[in-house]
Amino acid sequence: MRLDKYLKVSRIIKRRTVANEACAGGRVTVNDRVAKPGAEVKVGDVLTIRFGDKLGRYEILSIAETVRKGDAAEMYRVLAEDAGMAEERA
């Protein structure tokens, strides 16, 4: 699945356009490599997302084309997340 779509479906980032801009701006890495919006992600990949001084690290646990809002958090595991990231996703 494309990185920008995964970020939107999993609701790590709520809007695909924002996910696309974050990736294009070099603020998202997959397995410690800067990733473009179209980069393919798979189970086990580790995503790092930077928004200003906020940082979040997530491990991909599952991939699905669509998921209900309540189940989206089960698609990934939070490895590290500063307090500001949680507010960004709320």
C-alpha positions in Angstrom: 0.0 0.0 0.0 1.2 3.6 -0.7 2.6 5.3 2.3 0.3 8.4 2.1 -2.8 6.1 1.9 -1.7 4.0 4.8 -1.2 7.1 7.0 -4.8 8.2 6.1 -6.5 4.8 6.5 -4.7 4.1 9.8 -5.6 7.7 10.9 -2.1 8.4 12.0 -2.7 11.5 9.8 -6.3 12.2 9.2 -6.2 13.6 5.7 -4.4 12.1 2.7 -3.4 15.5 1.3 -1.7 16.3 4.7 0.0 12.9 4.6 1.1 13.5 1.0 2.5 16.9 1.9 4.3 15.5 5.0 5.9 12.8 2.9 6.8 15.1 0.0 8.4 17.5 2.6 10.8 14.8 3.9 9.1 14.6 7.3 8.2 10.9 7.1 10.7 8.0 7.1 10.2 4.3 6.5 12.8 2.2 8.3 15.0 5.3 8.8 14.9 6.3 5.1 13.1 9.4 3.9 10.1 8.2 1.9 8.0 9.7 -0.9 4.2 9.6 -0.7 4.1 6.7 -3.2 6.5 4.5 -1.3 5.2 1.0 -0.6 4.8 0.0 3.0 4.4 -3.5 4.5 3.8 -5.1 7.8 6.8 -4.7 10.1 7.9 -1.4 8.6 8.7 1.4 11.1 7.4 4.9 10.3 8.8 8.0 11.8 6.9 11.3 11.4 8.0 14.8 12.3 5.8 17.8 12.7 7.9 20.7 13.9 9.4 19.6 17.2 6.9 16.7 17.6 8.0 13.2 16.8 6.1 9.9 16.4 7.4 6.4 15.7 5.0 3.6 14.7 5.4 -0.1 13.7 2.9 -1.3 11.0 1.0 -4.3 12.3 -1.6 -4.7 9.5 -2.6 -3.2 6.2 -6.2 -2.8 5.0 -7.8 -0.8 2.2 -10.5 0.4 4.5 -11.0 0.2 8.2 -13.6 1.5 10.7 -12.5 4.5 12.8 -12.6 2.5 16.0 -10.3 -0.2 14.6 -7.7 2.1 12.9 -5.5 2.1 16.0 -5.0 -1.7 15.7 -3.2 -1.2 12.4 -0.1 0.1 14.1 1.8 0.0 17.4 3.1 3.3 18.9 6.9 2.9 19.6 7.4 6.5 20.7 5.1 9.6 20.6 5.6 12.9 22.2 2.5 14.6 23.7 2.1 17.0 20.8 1.6 14.2 18.3 -1.4 12.8 20.2 -3.1 16.3 20.0 -2.4 16.4 16.2 -4.3 13.2 15.7 -7.2 13.9 18.0 
